[in-house]
Amino acid sequence: MSQLIVDGVSVEIEGQRLVDQVLLDVAPGQFVGLVGPNGSGKSSLLRTIYRVLKPSAGRIVHLGDEVWKVSARQAARRMAVVAQERMGEFDFTVDEIVMMGRTPHKRLLDTDTAADHELVERCLGQVAMRHCAGRLFQSLSGGEKQRVLVARALAQQAEFLVLDEPTNHLDIRHQLELLELIGRLGTTTLAALHDLNLAARYCDRLAMLCEGRLVAAGTPAEVLTAERISAVYGVEATVGEANGLLRIDFRLKQQ
């Protein structure tokens, strides 16, 4: 049974079609990577899934309900999001930012409990940011901010994670640590990723978009063929294995 179903979804803005009749499903516990070049529709599709862009056609079903027909509160309890958009320039501390992940679980005027504070501390520890709990969010580097936003998503304790380029601004070590963490969580995850080698290493399945259309879906080995990478990304690619892992090398096409 699928936890998320994207059923023939299209997205249009000002007459421009950004996503074109995409069919996709994500099974419980899977880590599914959304790949494709810049402008392929990855972020637009994710924004439709987490209720920022309304589809012009098709539907998105999560846990048996269409996402656009449930309340915002119910959607936030089910789905946690780390988007590319940054927060405004507000003077929140890191632990206050992460505590925001508890909001969908509270009623109006509910105060933060000892259990909430314990969870926030644990989530910051999972992304190696506990030492920054009292710092202002805006004082952090781009990579540090990204890890705090992931901690906020973890504090939300949702059944489904949506991550839009979660490794942006992270150095290699923290990219690996973050993707290792997501894999260990076992939470159903859909993430847009730009690094094909990382996607091949950590994702159970991949879905590749090009010009708003789904061109392939399956295991990393099924999707990341040299011919398909060449056609979609416009580069020459060599696909092989190293230490049991798929390895892709790129070079510009010869003129």
Sequence and secondary structure as in RCSB ss.txt:
>XXXX:A:sequence
MSQLIVDGVSVEIEGQRLVDQVLLDVAPGQFVGLVGPNGSGKSSLLRTIYRVLKPSAGRIVHLGDEVWKVSARQA
ARRMAVVAQERMGEFDFTVDEIVMMGRTPHKRLLDTDTAADHELVERCLGQVAMRHCAGRLFQSLSGGEKQRVLV
ARALAQQAEFLVLDEPTNHLDIRHQLELLELIGRLGTTTLAALHDLNLAARYCDRLAMLCEGRLVAAGTPAEVLT
AERISAVYGVEATVGEANGLLRIDFRLKQQ
>XXXX:A:secstr
  SEEEEEEEEEETTEEEEEEEEEEE TT EEEEE  TTSSHHHHHHHHTTSS  SEEEEEETTEEGGGS HHHH
HHHEEEE SS   S   BHHHHHHGGGGGG  TT    HHHHHHHHHHHHHTT GGGTTSBGGGS HHHHHHHHH
HHHHHTT SEEEEESTTTT  HHHHHHHHHHHHHH  EEEEE S HHHHHHH SEEEEEETTEEEEEE HHHH  
HHHHHHHHSEEEEEEEETTEEEEEEEE   
